[in-house]
Amino acid sequence: MTNPDLLARFERAAIDINAARVEIAKAETRPEVDLDQLKRKLEDLAGAIETIPLPKVAREKRKDDFLAVLKQIEDDVRVQIAHLNE
């Protein structure tokens, strides 16, 4: 438990375990995801990938750096696509 106030209240029996669980759950909830904003970010990422200056990457011997990042993105995309197709 990371909330010292909640822990102290629990130890004094000022709050029962179920109420403590509810407070913890409320504190840990993430804000709602804005799907339109997320989609725009994905579109921006696709645009960035399309504009990678491949000759410059090769000239500056950065192929391995870019390949590693692109392969990670590829793996992540494959997983997401598989889940969406279920």
N, C-alpha and C positions, 0 to 999 in steps of 0.2 A: 504494500500500500504506500503510495507516494504522498498522500495528503495527511500531514501531521495532525491537522485539526480534526479530520474525520477519524483518525486512529484514536486520538485522545477522547473524543465523544464516545466512540465504541468501547474503549477501556473503562470509561465512567458509567457505562450502561445508559448513556443519554440517547443512544440510537441503537436499534436492533440490527441484526445481521441483514435482514431483507431490505431495510431502509438504506443501509450502507451500500448494499449491492446496487440499488437503484441509483444512488448518488454517483457511484463509480461508473456505472453504465452511461449515465447522462454526461459525465465529465469526459468520457472517452469517445463519445460519438463524434464522427467526422462531419464537417459541413456537407451539405448536399452537393453532388457533382453537377456542374453545369455542362450537359452533354453537347450543347451547341458550341460552347467555348472549347471543349475538349476536341471536338471535330475540327474546329478551325486550327487548333494547334497541330493536329495530325496533318492537315492540308499544308500548313506552313513547313512541317518537317519534310513532307513529300517534295515541296518546292525546293527546299534546301538541298535535298539529295540530288534532285535533277540538275542543280547548278554547280555541283562539285567540279572544280577545274582539274579534270583527270590528267592532262599533260603536265600541269604544274605540280600536282601531287607526285607524279612519277619523277619529274626533274629534281624535285627536292627530296627524293627518296623517302617519302612518307606513306608509301603504299601499304605497308604493314599496319601503320596506325589507323588508316582509313578502313582497311579491310577488317580489322578487329571490330571497329565500331559498327560497320555495316553488317557484319555477320551477326553481331548481337541484336541489332535492330531486326534483321531477317528472322532470327530465331523467335524473338518476341512477337513479331507479326504473325508468324506461322501458328504460334500457340493461341493468339487471340482469334485468328481466323477459324481455327479448329473449334474453339469454344463457341463462337458465334454460329457456326454451321451445325451445332448439335441440335 
